[in-house]
Amino acid sequence: MRTLDRYLGINFIQGLLLVILVLVSLFSFLELVIQLDDVGKGNYQALEAFVFVGLTLPKRIIDMLPISALLGSIIGLGMLAERGELLAMRAAGLSVSRICVSVLAAAGLLMVASAALTQFVVPQLEQYAHGRRSLAVSGSSGITLTQQGFWARHGSSFIRVGIILSGGLAADVDIYERNQDGLLRAFIHAGEADIHQDGRWTLKDIYKKVIEEQGISTEYLPSLTIDSFFNKDQVSVFELPPESLSPSHLYLYIKALRERGQNVDNYNLALWQKLVMPLTTAAMVLLALPFVFGPPRGRTVGFRITMGAMVGIGFYLANQIIGYLGLLFELPAPLTTLTPLALILGIAIWRLRQAP
């Protein structure tokens, strides 16, 4: 039985990788065309456009995962059905539900991998890509960009800003203060900062370490204001879209924005979409199985792929429309993200029960 599980899983993964290669190549080319339109703005050149497309490649893979899982299942298992291998498995006593479990087991590994990428890999690459692009387009000088944020000089101090969000909010701010001899005198870490139009930054949730001859002292400060730094307009080019943040960061920023009385609908929707993504991938795999176990006569792999592509595109469009309608009518994000998932699961289970 384990041999059959492995065989089904390998065919599913092979079909998935083929679809991902095609879809990601197509959408990467379209993204490159969009980026080339900005070539010539500031210091943004063609090489920067190619680098941006490359850095955002993992994000496109994650975005295409549900549709890729649907089409990959149809291709991988459809080829088995075309060659009569699925029929032989069922004749040997392997039920439809048991085949579903085997495929879902392989999809489960995919879901774990996608969740890890969404939390630890994709956000860092996305943030670095958007920051690098913004820095080149704006032609800003005096700023150094790294994967951990951007660095700037403020008097005798150096400041690292992790993330700039909409509404004049910065997060993960580090300040390194030097004395007259150029030696490190103090280190300040702030969880967040309010950016004012006049250039003042009000730091919050501060831990400050002061280096003295007697040793290092640590203190906590509720707030601290630094003057004559970048204002809202100057840092607006570094604002990150909600989709580029990890689920954990989205949760923390939603909490911070709510405390400031700002609208969090966009961030809340992005958070729930990321949380539901693995479940949506599994639901798409289930939805693909009725295409495979449907009537074999006149149902070629090409026909099944075409039908699956139509269903996948329809789901993607419906999901986007429901999300935007939810923002428009201020509907709860769990409702707008879980409704399409419940609909897919319902259709998949209903169709599987009708499978011969």
C-alpha angles and dihedrals in degrees: 000000000000089000090056091046090053092045093051091046093050092051090048093050092047092053090046094051091049092053093045090052092053098042097042091048091052096047092042089056091050090049090050090054089052092049093048088062088068095050108123096034108122108317094333109131135172092266090057090052091054091047091051092052090048095049092049093048095099090053091055090049091054092046091051094045099098094049090041090052090052096048094037091055091049092049098042098043093032090062089052090051091047091055092045094245095124090050090052091050092052091046087054090057102269108140127215090248091053091052088049090054091051093051093044090052089059090044089052091062088050091051092052091049092048092049091052092048091048092053105037112017114025098051094053093049093044093050093047091048094050093043093049091048093047092049092051096044094047093045089220117176130201092042126106118200124210135165088262095056135279130310127214137171121244112184107299092343134085119218129199117197115195102193138001115207132187119277095043097291125142126186138197098025123180124188124193112195120198131200126228091278092056094251123135109268103170142000123210127189120189124188092211143354137206112224115212127203092243091059098261117137119204107204120205136192093025132186113190127191118193120198113214136161090260091054140271120319124195127204138171121229125189092211143354132184126216120192137217098021129128115313129220095272093050094052097038090092088065095055111128124220114242091245091065094062127089120246092252093051091046090055092051094046093047088055092048093047092049090053088055092049095244128143112267101178095112093048093043091052091048090050094052092045089056092047093049095044097089091048090048090053091054091046090053090053089053090047090054094056096072088057088057099042094041124108107314098207113096091356106115123179089254092055092048091049091051092050091045092050090052091050092047094049090046091053092048093051093044091049092051093046093048090049093052092044088051090055091045095051095032093241119170112273093228089058096050094046101040096045095070089043092052090047092053093047091049093051093044094051092045092051093045091054088056093051112117 
